[in-house]
């Protein structure tokens, strides 16, 4: 498919012509810079160059409306300074042509001339045969085409050079002649033209062209041609010797995803005498080496496969035979091989790992006897020579893996269904190994892709039966790994069996407890040995150096562990490591310097999760306590609520029965405190047993966050004790108590009181060294300020929290803070700032277990659109948010429905959410009647009920007091019964006053701002509203609940 927007050969959008020079000009100006768009001033100047209309802004708005009508409402969007197109660069031909030119140049630099030609052809095709005109042009469309003239010529040049370098001189020579006339000093073009003329017209013509160029250069500039031109001249004079290619294989199908690796290997060959491509079996090292060999420019290139050799001493004989110098010579005559490789030559030795010593001896001797020879080897281990550079071949990327799977699957069964999610799931389990991907794709002959994904638990049984032209060791994945396994010594195999217990890599320190029992083992030496054999890869991470097995190799090693025994011993050692890690790191995450601990825990998270499961199976309570402590703290500071809830569910029963020794009292205290705090935050059953287990551990000085939280949660049922703790002399304890008190006051509907105690808690935290309580405090104050409509103060606290959160990897909270900054800027009227924060959120992708609240991002985007006056787009986003929370009953889901109804009612589109609006009165009555006796955070409470009351009242006013059905119309319309309408408006005004008293949250601005709600009530019945505000001010919670139920009851009775 071509671009959606065409501007080069004509002007059309998705196949339909765009008529009218001014409309075409608007689109061309916006297409000139897709990223930032075009300011209104530049648009007006460009569209009306000969004289401005009477009202330029209005004329521009009319033209933009026409463009939106023609292209689609979402294609042209407003910016702080003007407008821009929302299309991607590849959707607009004037931008796509730039991408093609860049891609062609990039591929040419990497030596992939076939790809360079493909991109150049695709770029030129975007002109549809039309020739661009250089220089100035009349009108925005012509000006845009003129600006792309240089790109057109660059593509013509790239195409001609690619044809020449692909040995297609007959096709290249004419465009090269044209380019040489156009760019007479372009020596890169000249070199290729000389070669092509020599091949098509003859060397004499090429030599004559060179002489003409040399004379002109001397006459005009007093200089000589550059080195590449002179080198080509010398070649023409002496005649090029025939190239020698031995054993170089051609590809049976395209080699995907290896352009960067080919370029990297070629770069190493230019600077190193010996280059080794190293990696595990099945990565495609042989195909890569042959691709490099096909592109090599040396006089002679020889590829020698060594997979069939049985001993080191066979290497010299095999290489000599490939070079044709075996004959009657002695098998050890390296001199004959060196003589055959004299001059610029490339020797490729493929699959060296099982004869590495023999290869190293031969290559070392050849390097010392030749000056221009380059050697490329492939294998699972380097040669270990001083002249050697190593390129470790990585697995394919997820994108390329999916492309390869699709290509091979369609070859196996044309028309096969390839669901993208299922293909991604298969590829995710195959480590980017091309062999494994091709073997899996071949299974589509008998299985669907989802069935293949389900069967990958036994990948070695599934992935067998490869192509008949593949080497025998590549016809099954098991054979590939077994080949590497058999090259290890017994210690290496024992190490692989033991280390297979780590599902997500390990450090050298983590390996020591598992390898220390092996007789006479040097742990570092063993790990280096495994890395040299490409069985573990060494990776630098934020937490330090880690070693990782591919899943395929780990599964093979785990199977060997199960077969040969010793699994119990290895598991015991693994749990010992996890227990020690948890005990050492759980407190550091909440301490003054969490950075290193946070990185380490994040790196070990999956290992710790596996250890926890094994410890629970064994009823290993000390390990459960230590691991639950470190994971619980990590998931608390990172706000990973789903995993935290699962952890508490899994471990609470074990923790309450645990009687720790002195060395594990604090980890146990941490794990139990996390469980109790989670029960408080989630509104779950009272954690009576957990609190009792905490008390059983004995008192502890509240000098850490965990100890302070543990002290406070024991006082949650005693308001007097909680107040006493809020005034405690220990700042940390008083701050934690204040934070809990803030949650309780918020749950009771006292947002102002919650803000007071939370601010004081933050003040206490600020003097402490630990960043997490400060980040938490800033976030909580900001949250309360947003709910109260105090955007400026919220923004200050959010900006203070953001750098602190990064220190312990709190990605979810970082995203949440950035989202709240959008809302804070909207509350202070800074729509441009809100858009900037929103744009920054667009590229953030959370893990599946870190996902945000459903629909929250849509709600924020909806408010930004509403603030910018894009009503239909904003309301549409709110409807999508409601669709995402449909059926959910948590506080956010209820609030989202309420805010969506208010937004639609305010803009006269209540009919679009009539079903949601009709359900809210019943939901409101139920929630008000069942408000929890004790406030609970994150459970639909007073503020949520306030939002519902505001929504019910606003919807009734939008219906003109009619009450039933989903009509449109503005607020405070007229109904058929004036008396009833008056009563309904009075009740709605009082209900808005009551919503303010609950109070309703002001987070989403402009929809939930105070001023519009107050204005609605005053227009409906100002006297009733003023009286309600006065009378409701003195009511306690019971009184407020009674009034709410009475108003909702009156409403229901008036409809019956």
DOVEX-154128 format. One record per residue (C-alpha): residue in one letter; x, y, z. Coordinates in steps of 0.2 Angstrom, whole numbers, padded with zeros to 4 digits, always signed. Layout:
BEGIN
aXYZ ...
***
This chain:
BEGIN
x+0000+0000+0000 x+0006+0018-0004 x+0005+0033+0007 x-0012+0040+0012 x-0008+0058+0008 x-0001+0060-0010 x+0007+0077-0014 x+0021+0074-0026 x+0013+0067-0043 x-0004+0075-0038 x-0014+0079-0022 x-0025+0066-0015 x-0030+0058+0001 x-0033+0039+0002 x-0036+0039-0017 x-0048+0053-0018 x-0042+0070-0026 x-0041+0085-0015 x-0048+0099-0025 x-0045+0118-0023 x-0028+0126-0023 x-0031+0134-0006 x-0036+0117+0002 x-0021+0109-0007 x-0010+0123-0001 x-0015+0120+0018 x-0012+0102+0017 x+0005+0105+0009 x+0011+0117+0022 x+0006+0106+0036 x+0014+0091+0027 x+0030+0101+0026 x+0034+0098+0045 x+0024+0083+0051 x+0031+0083+0069 x+0028+0101+0074 x+0015+0107+0061 x+0014+0125+0055 x+0010+0141+0065 x-0006+0151+0061 x+0005+0166+0055 x+0015+0155+0043 x-0001+0147+0037 x-0010+0163+0033 x+0005+0170+0024 x+0007+0155+0014 x-0011+0153+0009 x-0014+0172+0005 x+0002+0178-0001 x-0006+0192-0012 x-0017+0199+0001 x-0025+0194+0017 x-0044+0191+0020 x-0054+0202+0031 x-0053+0191+0046 x-0037+0179+0043 x-0040+0168+0059 x-0058+0165+0054 x-0054+0161+0036 x-0040+0149+0042 x-0053+0141+0054 x-0065+0139+0039 x-0052+0131+0028 x-0046+0119+0042 x-0064+0114+0045 x-0065+0110+0026 x-0049+0100+0028 x-0056+0090+0043 x-0071+0086+0033 x-0061+0080+0018 x-0048+0071+0028 x-0056+0066+0044 x-0058+0075+0060 x-0043+0067+0068 x-0031+0070+0054 x-0029+0089+0057 x-0026+0093+0075 x-0023+0109+0085 x-0006+0114+0092 x-0002+0128+0104 x+0004+0139+0089 x-0006+0132+0075 x-0011+0115+0067 x-0002+0099+0062 x-0006+0083+0053 x-0008+0067+0064 x-0001+0056+0050 x+0015+0046+0052 x+0029+0050+0040 x+0027+0035+0030 x+0008+0040+0027 x+0013+0056+0018 x+0023+0054+0001 x+0033+0070+0004 x+0040+0063+0020 x+0040+0045+0015 x+0052+0049+0001 x+0064+0056+0014 x+0063+0040+0024 x+0067+0030+0008 x+0082+0041+0004 x+0089+0039+0022 x+0086+0020+0021 x+0095+0018+0004 x+0110+0028+0010 x+0111+0018+0026 x+0110+0002+0017 x+0123+0008+0005 x+0135+0012+0019 x+0132-0005+0027 x+0136-0013+0010 x+0118-0020+0007 x+0117-0014-0011 x+0101-0024-0015 x+0092-0016-0001 x+0099+0001-0006 x+0092-0002-0023 x+0075-0007-0017 x+0073+0008-0006 x+0079+0020-0020 x+0066+0012-0032 x+0052+0013-0019 x+0057+0032-0016 x+0057+0036-0035 x+0040+0027-0037 x+0032+0040-0025 x+0034+0053-0039 x+0023+0042-0051 x+0034+0046-0066 x+0033+0065-0063 x+0049+0074-0063 x+0051+0087-0049 x+0056+0105-0054 x+0071+0113-0045 x+0071+0131-0039 x+0057+0143-0033 x+0039+0138-0037 x+0022+0146-0036 x+0011+0140-0022 x+0014+0129-0007 x+0012+0112-0016 x+0024+0117-0030 x+0036+0124-0017 x+0035+0107-0007 x+0039+0098-0023 x+0053+0109-0027 x+0061+0106-0010 x+0060+0088-0013 x+0070+0090-0030 x+0087+0086-0021 x+0080+0071-0013 x+0074+0065-0030 x+0092+0067-0037 x+0099+0058-0022 x+0088+0043-0025 x+0093+0043-0044 x+0111+0043-0038 x+0108+0030-0025 x+0099+0019-0038 x+0113+0020-0051 x+0127+0017-0038 x+0117+0001-0032 x+0115-0006-0049 x+0134-0004-0052 x+0139-0012-0036 x+0127-0026-0039 x+0136-0030-0055 x+0122-0024-0067 x+0133-0012-0078 x+0122-0012-0093 x+0108-0004-0082 x+0119+0007-0072 x+0129+0015-0086 x+0117+0027-0093 x+0111+0035-0077 x+0129+0036-0071 x+0133+0046-0087 x+0119+0058-0083 x+0125+0060-0065 x+0143+0063-0070 x+0137+0077-0082 x+0126+0084-0068 x+0139+0082-0054 x+0156+0082-0063 x+0166+0082-0047 x+0157+0067-0039 x+0171+0054-0038 x+0161+0041-0031 x+0150+0041-0046 x+0165+0042-0057 x+0173+0026-0050 x+0157+0016-0053 x+0155+0024-0071 x+0173+0019-0075 x+0169+0001-0070 x+0153+0000-0079 x+0160+0008-0095 x+0174-0004-0095 x+0162-0018-0093 x+0150-0012-0107 x+0159-0001-0119 x+0177-0007-0116 x+0192-0002-0105 x+0198+0011-0119 x+0182+0021-0116 x+0184+0021-0097 x+0203+0026-0099 x+0198+0040-0110 x+0185+0047-0098 x+0198+0046-0084 x+0211+0056-0094 x+0198+0069-0098 x+0193+0070-0080 x+0212+0071-0074 x+0216+0085-0086 x+0200+0095-0082 x+0204+0094-0063 x+0222+0099-0066 x+0217+0114-0077 x+0204+0120-0065 x+0210+0116-0048 x+0228+0111-0050 x+0225+0094-0041 x+0224+0076-0045 x+0210+0063-0044 x+0207+0056-0027 x+0214+0039-0021 x+0198+0028-0026 x+0198+0035-0044 x+0217+0033-0046 x+0215+0015-0039 x+0202+0011-0052 x+0213+0018-0065 x+0227+0007-0060 x+0216-0008-0061 x+0210-0003-0078 x+0228-0002-0084 x+0234-0019-0078 x+0217-0028-0080 x+0208-0035-0065 x+0213-0053-0061 x+0199-0065-0061 x+0191-0067-0043 x+0193-0084-0035 x+0178-0090-0024 x+0179-0107-0016 x+0165-0115-0006 x+0155-0099-0005 x+0136-0104-0003 x+0122-0094-0009 x+0106-0091+0001 x+0091-0102-0001 x+0080-0088+0006 x+0082-0070+0012 x+0094-0068+0027 x+0083-0057+0039 x+0089-0045+0053 x+0107-0047+0050 x+0112-0031+0041 x+0120-0023+0057 x+0130-0039+0061 x+0136-0041+0043 x+0142-0022+0044 x+0150-0025+0061 x+0160-0041+0055 x+0166-0032+0039 x+0172-0018+0050 x+0182-0030+0061 x+0189-0038+0046 x+0196-0022+0040 x+0205-0019+0057 x+0209-0036+0063 x+0218-0051+0055 x+0206-0063+0063 x+0188-0061+0067 x+0177-0074+0076 x+0158-0075+0075 x+0153-0083+0091 x+0136-0089+0098 x+0126-0104+0103 x+0120-0116+0090 x+0105-0112+0079 x+0109-0093+0078 x+0114-0093+0060 x+0133-0090+0061 x+0136-0101+0045 x+0124-0090+0035 x+0131-0074+0041 x+0149-0080+0037 x+0143-0084+0019 x+0135-0068+0017 x+0151-0059+0022 x+0161-0070+0010 x+0149-0066-0004 x+0152-0047-0002 x+0171-0048+0001 x+0181-0038-0011 x+0197-0048-0009 x+0206-0057-0024 x+0202-0074-0016 x+0188-0080-0004 x+0188-0098+0002 x+0175-0105+0014 x+0180-0122+0023 x+0166-0131+0033 x+0174-0140+0048 x+0158-0148+0056 x+0163-0165+0049 x+0180-0166+0056 x+0184-0178+0070 x+0201-0172+0077 x+0212-0156+0078 x+0225-0164+0067 x+0212-0165+0052 x+0210-0146+0051 x+0226-0143+0040 x+0222-0157+0028 x+0204-0151+0026 x+0209-0133+0022 x+0223-0139+0010 x+0211-0149+0001 x+0199-0135-0001 x+0213-0124-0008 x+0218-0138-0020 x+0236-0139-0012 x+0234-0156-0004 x+0240-0168-0017 x+0255-0177-0011 x+0261-0164+0001 x+0263-0168+0019 x+0247-0165+0029 x+0256-0153+0040 x+0263-0142+0027 x+0256-0125+0032 x+0268-0116+0020 x+0258-0123+0005 x+0242-0116+0012 x+0250-0099+0016 x+0257-0098-0002 x+0240-0101-0009 x+0233-0087+0002 x+0246-0074-0003 x+0239-0057-0007 x+0222-0050-0002 x+0212-0065+0003 x+0199-0070+0015 x+0198-0088+0023 x+0182-0093+0032 x+0183-0107+0044 x+0165-0113+0048 x+0160-0123+0064 x+0177-0123+0073 x+0171-0126+0091 x+0175-0145+0092 x+0192-0143+0084 x+0196-0126+0091 x+0214-0130+0096 x+0218-0136+0078 x+0210-0121+0070 x+0220-0109+0082 x+0236-0117+0078 x+0233-0116+0059 x+0227-0098+0060 x+0241-0092+0071 x+0253-0099+0059 x+0245-0092+0043 x+0244-0074+0051 x+0262-0075+0055 x+0267-0080+0037 x+0255-0069+0027 x+0253-0050+0026 x+0236-0047+0018 x+0226-0063+0023 x+0210-0060+0034 x+0203-0075+0043 x+0184-0076+0048 x+0179-0091+0060 x+0163-0096+0067 x+0160-0107+0082 x+0153-0108+0099 x+0169-0102+0107 x+0183-0090+0102 x+0200-0096+0097 x+0209-0086+0110 x+0222-0078+0099 x+0230-0061+0102 x+0226-0056+0084 x+0208-0061+0086 x+0193-0049+0087 x+0176-0057+0093 x+0159-0053+0087 x+0146-0061+0098 x+0131-0064+0087 x+0114-0059+0096 x+0097-0067+0094 x+0085-0059+0082 x+0074-0045+0088 x+0056-0049+0092 x+0051-0040+0075 x+0063-0050+0064 x+0058-0066+0073 x+0040-0063+0069 x+0044-0059+0051 x+0055-0075+0049 x+0041-0085+0057 x+0028-0078+0045 x+0040-0081+0030 x+0044-0099+0034 x+0026-0103+0040 x+0018-0097+0023 x+0031-0106+0014 x+0026-0122+0023 x+0007-0119+0021 x+0002-0105+0010 x-0013-0096+0017 x-0010-0101+0035 x-0018-0090+0048 x-0005-0080+0058 x-0012-0071+0073 x+0000-0058+0078 x-0002-0061+0097 x+0001-0080+0095 x+0016-0078+0083 x+0024-0066+0096 x+0021-0078+0110 x+0029-0092+0100 x+0044-0081+0096 x+0046-0075+0114 x+0050-0092+0119 x+0063-0096+0106 x+0077-0084+0111 x+0078-0076+0094 x+0086-0092+0087 x+0083-0093+0069 x+0084-0112+0068 x+0071-0114+0082 x+0060-0101+0074 x+0061-0110+0057 x+0058-0127+0065 x+0042-0120+0074 x+0036-0112+0058 x+0037-0129+0049 x+0025-0136+0062 x+0010-0126+0054 x+0009-0140+0042 x-0001-0149+0055 x-0004-0137+0069 x-0011-0119+0071 x+0000-0106+0078 x-0009-0105+0095 x-0007-0124+0096 x+0012-0122+0093 x+0013-0109+0107 x+0004-0121+0119 x+0016-0135+0115 x+0032-0126+0118 x+0033-0132+0136 x+0041-0147+0128 x+0051-0138+0114 x+0063-0152+0111 x+0049-0164+0106 x+0040-0151+0096 x+0055-0144+0086 x+0062-0157+0076 x+0061-0163+0058 x+0069-0148+0049 x+0073-0146+0030 x+0081-0160+0021 x+0095-0149+0015 x+0100-0143+0033 x+0115-0152+0042 x+0109-0167+0052 x+0113-0158+0068 x+0101-0144+0063 x+0086-0155+0060 x+0081-0155+0078 x+0084-0142+0092 x+0089-0155+0104 x+0103-0160+0093 x+0110-0142+0092 x+0111-0140+0111 x+0117-0158+0113 x+0132-0154+0101 x+0137-0140+0113 x+0134-0150+0129 x+0146-0164+0123 x+0160-0151+0121 x+0160-0147+0140 x+0170-0156+0153 x+0161-0164+0168 x+0163-0149+0179 x+0155-0138+0165 x+0140-0150+0163 x+0138-0150+0182 x+0138-0131+0183 x+0125-0130+0169 x+0114-0142+0178 x+0115-0132+0194 x+0113-0115+0186 x+0098-0120+0177 x+0088-0117+0192 x+0089-0098+0189 x+0075-0093+0177 x+0081-0076+0174 x+0100-0076+0174 x+0112-0074+0189 x+0127-0065+0196 x+0144-0073+0200 x+0140-0071+0218 x+0123-0080+0216 x+0132-0094+0207 x+0144-0097+0221 x+0132-0106+0233 x+0127-0118+0219 x+0144-0121+0212 x+0154-0121+0229 x+0150-0139+0232 x+0158-0145+0216 x+0175-0153+0220 x+0190-0141+0218 x+0180-0129+0207 x+0185-0111+0203 x+0168-0102+0201 x+0175-0088+0190 x+0185-0100+0179 x+0169-0111+0177 x+0158-0096+0172 x+0171-0090+0160 x+0172-0107+0152 x+0153-0108+0150 x+0153-0090+0142 x+0167-0095+0130 x+0156-0110+0124 x+0142-0098+0121 x+0131-0107+0134 x+0129-0092+0145 x+0130-0074+0139 x+0137-0060+0149 x+0127-0044+0150 x+0130-0027+0158 x+0115-0021+0168 x+0111-0007+0180 x+0114-0019+0194 x+0130-0025+0187 x+0136-0039+0177 x+0124-0054+0175 x+0125-0071+0166 x+0111-0078+0157 x+0106-0094+0149 x+0095-0094+0134 x+0079-0102+0138 x+0082-0116+0126 x+0099-0121+0134 x+0092-0119+0152 x+0078-0131+0148 x+0090-0143+0141 x+0101-0142+0157 x+0086-0143+0168 x+0081-0159+0160 x+0099-0166+0162 x+0098-0161+0181 x+0081-0171+0183 x+0088-0186+0174 x+0105-0187+0183 x+0099-0183+0201 x+0104-0169+0213 x+0089-0158+0210 x+0085-0158+0229 x+0102-0153+0233 x+0102-0139+0220 x+0086-0132+0226 x+0092-0132+0244 x+0107-0121+0238 x+0096-0110+0228 x+0084-0107+0242 x+0099-0103+0253 x+0104-0090+0241 x+0087-0082+0240 x+0085-0082+0259 x+0102-0073+0261 x+0097-0061+0247 x+0081-0056+0255 x+0088-0054+0272 x+0102-0043+0265 x+0091-0031+0254 x+0073-0029+0261 x+0077-0015+0272 x+0089-0006+0260 x+0074-0002+0248 x+0067+0010+0261 x+0083+0016+0267 x+0093+0032+0263 x+0102+0024+0248 x+0090+0013+0239 x+0097+0014+0221 x+0109-0001+0221 x+0097-0012+0231 x+0082-0007+0219 x+0092-0012+0204 x+0098-0028+0212 x+0080-0033+0217 x+0073-0029+0200 x+0086-0040+0192 x+0083-0054+0203 x+0064-0053+0204 x+0060-0068+0193 x+0073-0079+0202 x+0065-0074+0219 x+0047-0078+0213 x+0053-0095+0208 x+0062-0097+0225 x+0046-0092+0234 x+0036-0105+0225 x+0048-0118+0229 x+0049-0113+0247 x+0030-0113+0249 x+0030-0131+0242 x+0043-0136+0255 x+0035-0126+0269 x+0052-0118+0271 x+0046-0104+0282 x+0063-0094+0284 x+0065-0093+0266 x+0046-0088+0263 x+0049-0074+0276 x+0065-0067+0269 x+0059-0068+0250 x+0041-0061+0255 x+0050-0047+0264 x+0061-0041+0249 x+0047-0044+0236 x+0034-0036+0247 x+0044-0020+0249 x+0049-0019+0231 x+0031-0021+0224 x+0025-0008+0237 x+0038+0005+0232 x+0034+0001+0214 x+0015+0001+0217 x+0013-0016+0208 x-0003-0019+0216 x-0008-0035+0207 x+0008-0044+0212 x+0008-0037+0230 x-0010-0044+0232 x-0005-0061+0226 x+0011-0061+0237 x+0000-0057+0252 x-0012-0071+0248 x+0001-0084+0245 x+0012-0081+0261 x+0001-0074+0275 x-0004-0092+0281 x+0014-0097+0282 x+0020-0081+0290 x+0008-0081+0304 x+0014-0098+0309 x+0033-0094+0307 x+0044-0092+0323 x+0059-0084+0316 x+0077-0086+0323 x+0086-0070+0328 x+0093-0068+0311 x+0076-0067+0302 x+0066-0057+0314 x+0067-0041+0304 x+0063-0049+0287 x+0048-0058+0296 x+0043-0041+0303 x+0044-0033+0286 x+0034-0047+0277 x+0020-0046+0290 x+0020-0027+0290 x+0017-0027+0272 x+0003-0039+0273 x-0006-0029+0287 x-0003-0013+0277 x-0010-0021+0261 x-0026-0026+0270 x-0028-0008+0276 x-0026-0001+0259 x-0036-0013+0249 x-0051-0014+0262 x-0049-0033+0264 x-0053-0043+0279 x-0045-0037+0295 x-0028-0045+0297 x-0031-0051+0314 x-0018-0065+0313 x-0005-0055+0305 x-0006-0041+0318 x-0005-0055+0332 x+0010-0062+0323 x+0018-0045+0323 x+0015-0042+0341 x+0023-0059+0345 x+0039-0053+0337 x+0041-0041+0351 x+0043-0022+0351 x+0056-0013+0341 x+0062+0005+0340 x+0052+0014+0326 x+0068+0019+0318 x+0064+0012+0300 x+0049+0014+0289 x+0044-0004+0292 x+0045-0003+0310 x+0036+0013+0311 x+0022+0006+0299 x+0021-0009+0310 x+0018+0001+0326 x+0005+0012+0317 x-0005-0002+0310 x-0007-0010+0327 x-0016+0007+0332 x-0028+0008+0318 x-0043+0002+0328 x-0039+0015+0342 x-0042+0033+0336 x-0035+0040+0352 x-0019+0030+0350 x-0017+0035+0332 x-0018+0053+0337 x-0005+0051+0350 x+0007+0043+0337 x+0004+0058+0326 x+0012+0069+0339 x+0026+0057+0344 x+0043+0063+0346 x+0050+0051+0334 x+0048+0060+0317 x+0047+0045+0306 x+0034+0037+0317 x+0024+0053+0318 x+0025+0055+0299 x+0019+0037+0296 x+0004+0040+0308 x+0000+0056+0299 x+0000+0047+0282 x-0012+0034+0289 x-0023+0047+0297 x-0024+0056+0280 x-0031+0041+0272 x-0044+0039+0285 x-0049+0057+0284 x-0050+0056+0265 x-0061+0040+0266 x-0072+0049+0278 x-0075+0063+0265 x-0064+0076+0275 x-0052+0081+0261 x-0046+0097+0269 x-0042+0088+0285 x-0033+0074+0276 x-0023+0087+0267 x-0018+0096+0284 x-0011+0080+0292 x-0003+0073+0276 x+0006+0090+0274 x+0013+0088+0291 x+0018+0070+0288 x+0028+0076+0273 x+0036+0090+0283 x+0042+0076+0295 x+0048+0065+0281 x+0058+0079+0273 x+0070+0079+0287 x+0074+0061+0285 x+0087+0053+0274 x+0076+0040+0265 x+0069+0045+0248 x+0054+0034+0248 x+0044+0042+0262 x+0047+0059+0254 x+0041+0053+0237 x+0026+0045+0245 x+0022+0061+0254 x+0024+0073+0239 x+0013+0061+0229 x-0001+0060+0243 x-0001+0079+0245 x-0002+0081+0226 x-0016+0068+0225 x-0027+0077+0238 x-0023+0094+0230 x-0029+0088+0214 x-0045+0081+0222 x-0048+0099+0229 x-0044+0108+0213 x-0028+0115+0219 x-0018+0112+0204 x-0003+0124+0207 x+0001+0116+0223 x-0001+0099+0216 x+0011+0103+0202 x+0024+0108+0214 x+0023+0092+0224 x+0023+0081+0208 x+0038+0089+0201 x+0047+0086+0218 x+0042+0068+0218 x+0047+0063+0200 x+0066+0063+0203 x+0064+0053+0219 x+0054+0039+0211 x+0067+0035+0198 x+0079+0030+0212 x+0070+0014+0216 x+0062+0010+0199 x+0044+0015+0203 x+0039+0015+0185 x+0021+0014+0188 x+0021+0029+0200 x+0032+0039+0188 x+0019+0036+0175 x+0005+0041+0187 x+0014+0057+0192 x+0016+0062+0174 x-0002+0059+0171 x-0007+0069+0186 x+0005+0083+0180 x-0007+0084+0164 x-0022+0086+0176 x-0013+0099+0187 x-0008+0110+0172 x-0026+0109+0166 x-0032+0115+0183 x-0021+0130+0182 x-0026+0133+0164 x-0010+0128+0156 x-0016+0118+0141 x+0000+0118+0132 x+0010+0112+0147 x-0004+0098+0149 x-0001+0093+0131 x+0018+0092+0133 x+0016+0080+0148 x+0003+0070+0138 x+0015+0069+0123 x+0028+0062+0135 x+0017+0049+0141 x+0013+0042+0123 x+0029+0033+0122 x+0029+0025+0139 x+0025+0006+0139 x+0022-0003+0156 x+0024-0022+0159 x+0008-0032+0159 x+0008-0033+0178 x+0011-0014+0179 x-0004-0008+0169 x-0013+0007+0174 x-0031+0008+0179 x-0042+0004+0164 x-0047+0019+0155 x-0037+0032+0165 x-0026+0037+0151 x-0042+0039+0140 x-0050+0050+0153 x-0035+0062+0154 x-0034+0063+0135 x-0052+0067+0135 x-0050+0082+0147 x-0036+0089+0137 x-0046+0088+0121 x-0061+0097+0131 x-0049+0110+0137 x-0043+0114+0119 x-0061+0115+0113 x-0061+0099+0104 x-0078+0094+0112 x-0083+0079+0101 x-0065+0071+0102 x-0065+0074+0121 x-0082+0066+0124 x-0078+0052+0112 x-0062+0048+0123 x-0073+0048+0139 x-0085+0036+0131 x-0071+0024+0127 x-0065+0026+0145 x-0082+0021+0151 x-0082+0006+0140 x-0066+0000+0147 x-0073+0000+0165 x-0090-0006+0161 x-0094-0020+0173 x-0081-0014+0186 x-0086-0008+0203 x-0071+0000+0211 x-0069+0018+0215 x-0061+0023+0199 x-0074+0014+0188 x-0088+0023+0197 x-0080+0040+0196 x-0076+0038+0178 x-0095+0035+0174 x-0100+0050+0184 x-0087+0062+0176 x-0092+0055+0159 x-0110+0059+0162 x-0106+0077+0169 x-0095+0080+0153 x-0109+0075+0141 x-0122+0084+0150 x-0113+0100+0150 x-0110+0099+0131 x-0128+0094+0127 x-0124+0076+0122 x-0131+0067+0136 x-0140+0056+0123 x-0123+0048+0119 x-0122+0041+0137 x-0140+0039+0142 x-0139+0021+0148 x-0125+0026+0160 x-0134+0042+0166 x-0150+0032+0169 x-0140+0019+0180 x-0132+0032+0191 x-0146+0036+0203 x-0148+0018+0208 x-0129+0016+0210 x-0129+0032+0220 x-0143+0027+0232 x-0134+0010+0235 x-0117+0017+0238 x-0124+0031+0250 x-0134+0018+0259 x-0119+0007+0261 x-0105+0019+0265 x-0092+0009+0275 x-0093+0012+0294 x-0074+0015+0294 x-0066+0024+0279 x-0056+0013+0268 x-0044+0020+0255 x-0047+0016+0236 x-0065+0009+0240 x-0080+0019+0233 x-0083+0031+0248 x-0089+0049+0251 x-0079+0058+0237 x-0086+0045+0225 x-0103+0047+0231 x-0101+0066+0229 x-0096+0063+0211 x-0112+0053+0208 x-0123+0066+0216 x-0116+0079+0205 x-0118+0068+0190 x-0136+0064+0194 x-0140+0083+0197 x-0131+0089+0181 x-0140+0075+0170 x-0157+0080+0177 x-0153+0098+0173 x-0147+0094+0155 x-0164+0085+0153 x-0173+0100+0157 x-0180+0092+0173 x-0188+0079+0163 x-0179+0065+0172 x-0182+0050+0161 x-0174+0046+0144 x-0158+0052+0137 x-0162+0068+0128 x-0149+0081+0123 x-0151+0100+0125 x-0142+0112+0137 x-0143+0113+0156 x-0159+0120+0164 x-0170+0118+0149 x-0189+0117+0150 x-0201+0102+0151 x-0219+0099+0148 x-0224+0102+0167 x-0217+0119+0173 x-0221+0115+0192 x-0213+0098+0191 x-0198+0106+0182 x-0196+0119+0195 x-0196+0106+0209 x-0183+0096+0199 x-0172+0111+0197 x-0173+0115+0215 x-0169+0097+0220 x-0154+0097+0208 x-0147+0113+0215 x-0148+0106+0232 x-0140+0090+0226 x-0125+0100+0219 x-0123+0109+0236 x-0123+0092+0244 x-0110+0085+0231 x-0099+0099+0236 x-0101+0095+0254 x-0097+0077+0252 x-0086+0083+0243 x-0085+0078+0225 x-0067+0076+0218 x-0061+0091+0207 x-0047+0080+0199 x-0053+0081+0181 x-0053+0099+0175 x-0062+0107+0166 x-0077+0094+0168 x-0076+0093+0187 x-0071+0111+0191 x-0080+0119+0205 x-0085+0135+0196 x-0096+0126+0182 x-0105+0115+0195 x-0109+0131+0206 x-0115+0140+0190 x-0126+0126+0186 x-0134+0126+0203 x-0136+0145+0203 x-0145+0145+0186 x-0156+0131+0192 x-0162+0139+0208 x-0150+0151+0217 x-0160+0153+0233 x-0161+0134+0235 x-0143+0132+0232 x-0138+0146+0244 x-0149+0139+0258 x-0143+0121+0255 x-0125+0127+0256 x-0128+0135+0273 x-0139+0121+0280 x-0127+0107+0275 x-0112+0115+0282 x-0116+0110+0300 x-0121+0092+0296 x-0110+0077+0301 x-0108+0061+0291 x-0124+0054+0297 x-0134+0069+0293 x-0126+0071+0276 x-0130+0053+0272 x-0148+0055+0277 x-0150+0071+0266 x-0143+0062+0251 x-0154+0047+0253 x-0169+0059+0255 x-0165+0069+0239 x-0162+0053+0229 x-0178+0046+0236 x-0188+0061+0232 x-0181+0060+0214 x-0186+0042+0213 x-0204+0045+0219 x-0206+0059+0207 x-0202+0047+0193 x-0214+0034+0198 
***
